[in-house]
């Protein structure tokens, strides 16, 4: 993930998960959000094909993007999401 996307994602999460209008250079637009959503869906779709180490690396990276104060919350949300959707992926 580019630093610009990481900053935009961190801002998005700190705003409660909503895209607030902004003129900032690091903002993420709707088309970028759709691409990120598709990439995430593709990764989940192929998750069982990934080695355990790579799955762990992806999970760790997912939970450490954004601001440090959000890491525990994101880790919990990710665990809940994966548990709720385990039969789908």
N, C-alpha and C positions, 0 to 999 in steps of 0.2 A: 504494500500500500504506500502510495506516495505521501510525503509529509503533509501536503495540502489536504489530501483525503483524510488522513489521520486527524488533523486539526479540525476539519469540518465535522468528522464523526464525533470527536470529543465535544465539540460545541453542541452538536445535535443532541447528544446524550445529556449534557448538562442543562439543556433547555427542556428536559423532560421528554425527549424523543420527538420533538416537533421541529420542523424546519421554519425558523423565524426568518422573516425577510431581512436581508442584509446586503450591503454593498461591499462587504469585505472580500478581499482577493482569495481567501481560503474557503469561501462558501461552496456548498455542494448543491447543484441544481437537480431538478426532478429527473432529467435523463441520466445523470450520473448515479442517482439513487437507484433507478431501475436497473442499471448495469450492475451495481453492487449487489442488489437483490438477486439478480440472475446468477451472478458468480457464486453467491452463497448457496443458492438452491442447487446449482451444479455440483458444488463441493459436497453438500449433504447427500446428493444422489449417488456420488461415487465414494462416499465415506467408507463403506465396507470393503472397497478395493484398496484402500490406503493401508500401509503398514501401521502397526500399533504406535511406533515411534512418530511417524508423520501425523497420525491422528492426534497424538499428545501435543506435538509441536503446534499444530493448528489451534487446538483448544487453548494452549498457553498464550499464543499470540493474540487470539481473539479476546481473551480476558485481560490482556495488558495494554491494549490500545486505549487511547483516550486518557483522561486524567487519572492519576493514581488513586484518588479518593473514590473512583467508581469501580475499581477492579473487583472488589468483593461482591458488589451488587451485580455486576455483569456476569461474574462467574456463577452466582446463584441463578440468575435468569437463564443463562445458557444451559446449566444443568437441568433446570426445570423444563426448558424447551425440548432438549434432547430426550428426556424421559417421557414427556407427553407425546412426542412424535416418533418414538423409537421404532414402531412398526412400519412407519412410512419410509424410513431410511435404513 
